[in-house]
Amino acid sequence: MTTLNFARAMQLALAIAVGSATAALADIKDYRFELVDQTVQAGPADKVITVRLLNTKTGQPVPDAIVFATRLDMAADGMPEMATKIAQVPGAEPGTYRFKATFGMAGRWQLSLGAKIQGEAGSVDSKLVITAQK
């Protein structure tokens, strides 16, 4: 009976060691945000921007990240002082993150995001360019 318990304990220890080694191979640089749509309509009404957070090694979406920094401005057109309010809204599917904002004028807008991924050291920082069209 003790031999059986010892064998199970060793299997568990090996599984934990392998799992820890696999987790240690992950790097925060293996994650990136990408825009679902590259363009939106400019105007006074709020528009929804959808981004996807991907693990670039597996190609799989990453759910449950904590987005802690958001900014939307016209830095892409050389006007970083031209910023607009942005608010996170619930995502439609796992690994997607949605934001509501008003694009008051046509041009290129820069969406800056910062996110923490569960179990990873560091944060994902991204700057994406969205084109607002009339």
N, C-alpha and C positions, 0 to 999 in steps of 0.2 A: 504494500500500500504506500509506503514512504517513497519507494522508487518511482511510482506513478506520479505522486505529487511533485517530486523533484524534477521529473521529466516535463511536467506541465509548467512548472516555474521557469525552467530553462527556455521553453518555447516562448513563454510570455516575455522573458528578458530579451530574447533574440528579436522578437517582433518589435519591441520598444526601441531597441538599438537600431534596427533597420529603418524604422519610421523616423527616428531622430536624424539619422544620416541623410535620409531623403529630404526632410524639411530643411536641413542645413544647406542643401545644394540650391535652394531657392534664393533669388536675388530680387530686390525691389526694382532693379532695372529690367526685369522680365515682365513688367506690367506697363500698359499704356492705355490712355483714353483715345477713342476715335469718335468722330462725329457720325451720326447715322445719316443726317442730311446736311449737305454743305451750304445750302442756301435757305433763306427765309424771306418773307415779304416785309418790307419796311412799312411803318405806319404807326398810328397811335394805339392800336390794339395789342394786347399781350400775345406773344408767340411762344410756343413750347419748343425748346431745344432738347434733343435726345442724344446722349453720348453712351458709348459702350465701353466698359473697362474690360480689357482682355489680358490674359496671360499669354505672352508672345511665344513661349516655348510650347504650350499645349494648344493654343488657338481657342481656348475655352473662355467664356465670359466669367467674370469674377463678381459674385453676388456679395451683398452685405458689407461693402466697403463703407467707411465713414468719410463722407466728403466734408471737410472742415474749412475749406477756403474756396470762395467763388468770386470772380470779378469779370465783368463784361464791359469793355471799353473799345475805343477806336484806335488803339495803339498800332494796329496793323496798317492804318492809313496815316500814322504820324500824329495822332491826336489822343494821347493817353488820358488827357483831362476830360475828354468827352466820354463819360461813363454813364451807365444806366443801372437801375436796380435789377437784381436777379434773385429769384427765390426757388428753392428746390421743391419739386412736387413729386408724389409717388411715382416710381418707375412702373412700366408696363410688364416687364418680364425680368427674370433674374439676370443681373449683370448690366442692366441698363439704368441710367440715371437721367432724370428729366429736370429741366429748369424752365421757369417762366420769366420772360423779360420783354420789354418794349424796345423795339429798334426804331428810334425816332427819325433816323435818316438813312438813306441808302449808303452803302460802302462796306468796307471790310471791318468786321468787329472781331476782337480777340477775346476768347473765353479762357480765363486762367482758372485752373482747378488744382486743388491739393486734396489728397485722400490718403487715409490710413487703411491698410489691408490687414484683416485679422491674422495674427500669427507672424507677420513680417516686420522686420526692423526697418525704420525709415518710413518715408512717405513717397507717394507717386505725385509728381508735379508735372503739369501739362499746360501748354498754351496751344489752343486750337483756333483757326481762323474761319469765321462764318461770313458769308457774303449776304448782305441785306439788299434786296432788289426792289425797285419801285414797281 
